[in-house]
Amino acid sequence: MKTSIDILSESKYLAEESKTWADLSNAIFDPVDGLVAKRFPDAAERTAFCKSNTYVAMHGLVKKKME
């Protein structure tokens, strides 16, 4: 799925550029302005994406930033 690859790449870039884990989390997961909300504006698509390995990897980026 090309969208998953693109969103993960963008998330990795955000992880490098964000100063804190909270900034990164907001940039990716904010329900209005976050990357996921923008890429998947439809609730059903977003719900399906949240069950993907890409979504898990994105959470891993936030967790790593917390360390």
N, C-alpha and C positions, 0 to 999 in steps of 0.2 A: 504494500500500500504506500504509494508515493507520499501522500499527506502525512503519514506517520513518520517517514524518514525526514521530511521537511520540518515538521514540528519538533522533532527531537534535535535536529541540527540547530534550529533557532533557539531551543531551550538551552543547549550547550553554550551557545554564544551569550545568552542572557546570564548564564551561570558565571561565565568569565567576567562579564561587565558589571554584575551586581556587587555592591559593597557588602551587603548583609544577606543572610538567608531569608529574612522577612521581605526584603526588596525582591529577591528572586521568586519567592512564593507568590507574592502579589502579581509580579509580571507574568507568571505562568498561569496561576489558578484563580485570580480575581474573577468573581462571577459576572462582572460587567465588562471590565477592560482587559482581562487576562488573555493570554495567548490561546488557551483552550476555548474560551467563550467566543473569541473572534473567529477561530477556525471552524468551530462547530456551533453555529448559532441555533441550530435546531436541537431541541432538548433530547430527542430520540437518538440523534447522531452522537451527541455529547455523552449520553448514558452508555452507548455502545463503546465509544472510545475509552471511557473510564474503566472498562474491563480489559483493556489491551495491555500488552507487555510494554508498549511505548509509554503509556501513562505511568506504569510502575517505574520505568526508567527515569521519567521526569521527576517523580517523587524522590528517587534516589539522588538526583542532582541537588535537590533542596536539603536532603539529609546530609550529604557530603559537605555542603556549604555550612551547615550547622556545626560541623566538627571543626 
